Each structure stands twice: as structure tokens, then as C-alpha cells.
Amino acid sequence: MTKEKQTFEESMEELETIIKGLESGDVPLEIALEEFQRGVELSKQCQETLANAEKTLTKVMSQDGQEIEFESKGE
């Protein structure tokens, strides 16, 4: 069985649950280490999703349908 990729929101929700569990201090060490590793994995996935979204949002379409980089007036 293949696991479907979580949405960004689902990943963030799982990450928040892991953080709350680890902060409580009531988690056995072995489970805490597994949860920490899962949290790092989720964090990387979320960072990648945000980076890809940022790349997409900084592009605009020209009148002829070509993607061009968005130019900030502050740069």
C-alpha cells in the first residue's frame, strides 16, 4: 500500500502534535527520538513546499503566455 503525500496543512498539523507531545515530556525516550525524526522530516517537507510556493508566486505571466520573474520595486 502506498501512502499518499500529505497536504501542507496536514503536515503542519502533525508537526504541531509532535511538538506538543515532545514538550509535555511524558514520552518515552525511544518514542521521543522517533517523533523528533518524524518532525524533522515534516519540517523539511513543509520548507520545501513553501520554497516552491514562493518560486511560483514570484513569477507572472506575460501577455504572450510566457512566465517571467516578478521584479520587486524595492530591488
Backbone hydrogen bonds, N-H to C=O, Kabsch-Sander energy under -0.5 kcal/mol:
donor,donor_aa,acceptor,acceptor_aa,energy
11,S,7,T,-2.4
12,M,8,F,-2.5
13,E,9,E,-2.2
14,E,10,E,-2.4
15,L,11,S,-2.5
16,E,12,M,-2.4
17,T,13,E,-2.0
18,I,14,E,-2.4
19,I,15,L,-2.5
20,K,16,E,-2.4
21,G,17,T,-2.2
22,L,18,I,-2.6
23,E,19,I,-2.7
24,S,20,K,-1.5
25,G,21,G,-0.7
25,G,22,L,-0.7
26,D,21,G,-0.5
32,A,28,P,-2.8
33,L,29,L,-2.6
34,E,30,E,-1.8
35,E,31,I,-3.0
36,F,32,A,-2.6
37,Q,33,L,-2.3
38,R,34,E,-2.4
39,G,35,E,-2.6
40,V,36,F,-2.3
41,E,37,Q,-2.1
42,L,38,R,-2.7
43,S,39,G,-2.6
44,K,40,V,-2.3
45,Q,41,E,-2.2
46,C,42,L,-2.7
47,Q,43,S,-2.5
48,E,44,K,-2.3
49,T,45,Q,-2.4
50,L,46,C,-2.5
51,A,47,Q,-2.4
52,N,48,E,-2.5
53,A,49,T,-2.3
54,E,50,L,-2.5
55,K,51,A,-2.1
56,T,52,N,-2.1
57,L,53,A,-2.5
58,T,54,E,-1.4
59,K,56,T,-1.3
60,V,68,I,-2.9
62,S,66,Q,-3.5
65,G,62,S,-2.0
68,I,60,V,-3.1
70,F,58,T,-4.2
72,S,70,F,-0.6
75,E,72,S,-1.2
